Amino acid sequence: MNPIDEKLLKHSKKILDESAESLDAATLSRLNQARQKALDNKMESHGTSFSFMTSWIPASAAASLGIAVTTAWLLTSLPDDTEQFQIAKAYEDMEMLTSETDLELLEQLEFVSWLVEEEQNNAG
């Protein structure tokens, strides 16, 4: 907001506040009654749809929050498969290099990988 608009807004607010303070009790009472009647009419015009919405908004918000918390918990508690796979693969590689198997087999990696897959298939 630019400074001129702010000055105008402050001045208008000041004038309205002063005029509201100078109202007599009867006028204030009539204004309050009119406001209450307008609010009652608004509630009646919405009927059951308004009360239906106001009762379901907290319930749907709570359900959404529950779903979000559960999803976040599940996502953070799942193991990271890629990291575990890399660790297992590194362990297998280290085990293969440090074992006393024939180095000629290690030179034939395709055969060795096939052999490992066959062992896993037969074990499972």
Secondary structure by P-SEA (a helix, b strand, c coil): ccaaaaaaaaaaaaaaaaaaaaccaaaaaaaaaaaaaaaaaaaaaacaaaaaaaaaaaaaaaaaaaaaaaaaaaaaaccaaaaaaaaaaaaaaaaaaaccccaaaaaaaaaaaaaaaaaaaaac
